[in-house]
Amino acid sequence: QVQLVESGGGLVQPGGSLRLSCAGSGISFRDNAINWYRQAPGKQREFVALINSYDITNYAASVKGRFTISKDNAKNTVSLQMSSLKPEDTAVYYCHLPANGRDYWGQGTQVTVSS
């Protein structure tokens, strides 16, 4: 059974940093692309970043240069380092893994950027 568990969310002031983690079980992150999405209140879920099986990364324009996605194949985890956070980054952040014709999602972790 595939399971994704996010952690690391919290309350941070504008300009601050947070590091999110996604731990996977039941599937190898080494062989798959992993995405981070986010959903703000009243808005649709949106793509944030991805890292594929070759460690090639891609970012949404709104976070490029501020967020960094990385993968630890030995621990089967993916991290999202977020810096220079803005109030508009406030959202629930989700880990996503498309594989075997299915979409696997974590439960999400809340990030709130506020003074």
C-alpha positions as CSV (number, residue, x, y, z in Angstrom):
1,Q,0.0,0.0,0.0
2,V,1.4,3.3,-1.1
3,Q,1.4,6.0,1.6
4,L,2.8,9.6,1.5
5,V,3.2,11.6,4.7
6,E,4.0,15.3,4.8
7,S,5.6,17.1,7.7
8,G,7.3,20.4,8.5
9,G,4.5,22.9,8.1
10,G,3.8,25.7,10.5
11,L,3.5,29.4,11.1
12,V,6.3,31.6,9.8
13,Q,6.8,35.4,9.4
14,P,7.1,36.9,5.9
15,G,10.7,36.5,4.7
16,G,11.2,33.4,6.8
17,S,12.0,29.8,5.8
18,L,10.4,26.4,6.2
19,R,11.4,22.9,5.1
20,L,8.7,20.4,4.2
21,S,9.3,16.7,4.0
22,C,7.3,13.9,2.3
23,A,8.0,10.4,3.4
24,G,6.9,7.5,1.2
25,S,6.2,3.9,1.9
26,G,5.1,1.1,-0.4
27,I,6.8,2.7,-3.5
28,S,10.3,3.8,-4.4
29,F,10.8,7.5,-4.9
30,R,14.0,6.6,-6.8
31,D,12.0,5.4,-9.8
32,N,9.3,8.0,-9.8
33,A,8.6,11.7,-10.2
34,I,7.4,13.4,-7.1
35,N,5.4,16.7,-7.1
36,W,4.5,19.3,-4.5
37,Y,1.1,21.0,-4.9
38,R,-0.6,23.6,-2.7
39,Q,-4.1,24.7,-2.1
40,A,-5.0,28.1,-0.6
41,P,-8.5,28.7,0.9
42,G,-11.0,29.3,-1.8
43,K,-8.5,28.5,-4.6
44,Q,-7.8,25.5,-6.8
45,R,-4.9,23.2,-6.0
46,E,-1.8,24.4,-7.9
47,F,1.5,22.9,-8.9
48,V,4.5,24.0,-7.0
49,A,7.5,21.9,-7.9
50,L,8.6,18.5,-9.1
51,I,11.6,16.2,-9.2
52,N,11.8,13.3,-11.5
53,S,13.7,10.0,-11.4
54,Y,16.8,11.7,-13.0
55,D,16.7,14.4,-10.3
56,I,15.6,17.0,-12.9
57,T,13.5,19.7,-11.2
58,N,10.9,22.1,-12.3
59,Y,9.1,24.9,-10.5
60,A,6.1,27.1,-10.8
61,A,7.0,30.7,-11.8
62,S,5.6,32.0,-8.5
63,V,8.2,30.0,-6.4
64,K,11.2,29.8,-8.7
65,G,14.3,31.1,-7.0
66,R,12.8,30.8,-3.6
67,F,11.9,27.1,-3.3
68,T,14.1,24.1,-3.8
69,I,13.0,20.5,-4.1
70,S,15.3,17.6,-3.4
71,K,15.2,13.9,-2.9
72,D,16.9,11.4,-0.6
73,N,16.6,8.0,-2.2
74,A,18.1,6.2,0.7
75,K,15.4,7.6,3.1
76,N,12.7,7.6,0.4
77,T,11.9,11.2,1.2
78,V,11.4,14.4,-0.8
79,S,11.9,17.8,0.7
80,L,10.8,21.3,-0.2
81,Q,13.0,24.0,1.2
82,M,11.0,27.3,1.1
83,S,12.8,30.6,1.6
84,S,11.7,34.3,1.4
85,L,8.2,33.2,2.2
86,K,5.3,35.6,1.4
87,P,1.8,35.7,2.7
88,E,0.6,34.4,-0.6
89,D,2.5,31.2,0.0
90,T,0.0,30.4,2.7
91,A,-1.7,27.1,1.8
92,V,-1.9,23.4,2.5
93,Y,1.0,21.7,0.8
94,Y,0.6,18.2,-0.6
95,C,3.0,15.6,-1.8
96,H,1.9,13.9,-5.0
97,L,3.1,10.8,-6.8
98,P,1.6,9.6,-10.1
99,A,2.4,5.9,-10.7
100,N,0.8,2.7,-11.9
101,G,-2.0,4.7,-13.5
102,R,-3.0,6.2,-10.2
103,D,-2.5,9.5,-8.3
104,Y,-1.2,9.1,-4.8
105,W,-1.6,12.1,-2.4
106,G,-0.5,12.8,1.2
107,Q,-2.8,14.3,3.8
108,G,-1.2,17.7,3.4
109,T,0.6,20.1,5.8
110,Q,-0.4,23.6,6.6
111,V,1.9,26.5,5.9
112,T,0.9,29.9,7.2
113,V,2.9,33.0,6.4
114,S,1.9,35.9,8.6
115,S,3.3,38.6,10.9
